[in-house]
């Protein structure tokens, strides 16, 4: 609709002025560091790991201002494709980063995603 297009154009114009960059920030975990940054309203999330992580393990928590606004069902679940198979990780609106399946230590696991805040 024309109203929807106008609203989207207004949001794009509003966001053009805010392109501040937080730079990469690290969270130290007992596995590997998690790195994240915010450019304007876009959050980038990067995690690589070479250690086994048991299922249902909370790996870290992102601070307010960097968390997804809404969860996907059941959470913001992402699939990590590893040489050992698929692993699942979620990032919910509370910023909790959770291994939703066992992550094996056979090889490096790499995860990267983005979302708007």
Long-range contacts (C-beta under 8 A, 24 or more apart in sequence): 15-40, 15-41, 27-60, 27-61, 27-62, 29-59, 29-60, 31-59, 34-59, 34-60, 34-97, 36-62, 36-66, 38-65, 38-66, 38-117, 41-116, 41-117, 42-114, 42-115, 42-116, 42-117, 43-68, 43-114, 43-115, 43-116, 43-117, 44-112, 44-113, 44-114, 45-91, 45-111, 45-112, 45-113, 45-114, 45-115, 46-111, 46-112, 47-89, 47-97, 47-110, 47-111, 47-112, 48-108, 48-109, 48-110, 48-111, 49-103, 49-108, 49-109, 50-105, 50-107, 50-108, 50-109, 51-105, 52-102, 52-103, 52-104, 52-105, 53-99, 53-102, 53-103, 54-99, 54-102, 55-99, 55-100, 55-101, 55-102, 56-98, 56-99, 56-100, 57-98, 57-99, 58-96, 58-97, 58-98, 59-89, 59-97, 59-98, 59-99, 60-96, 60-97, 61-94, 61-95, 61-96, 61-97, 62-91, 62-95, 62-97, 63-95, 64-95, 65-117, 66-95, 66-117, 67-91, 67-92, 67-93, 67-94, 67-95, 67-117, 68-92, 68-93, 68-115, 68-117, 69-93, 69-115, 69-116, 69-117, 75-100, 76-115, 78-111, 78-113, 80-109, 80-110, 80-111, 82-106, 82-107, 82-108, 82-109, 83-107
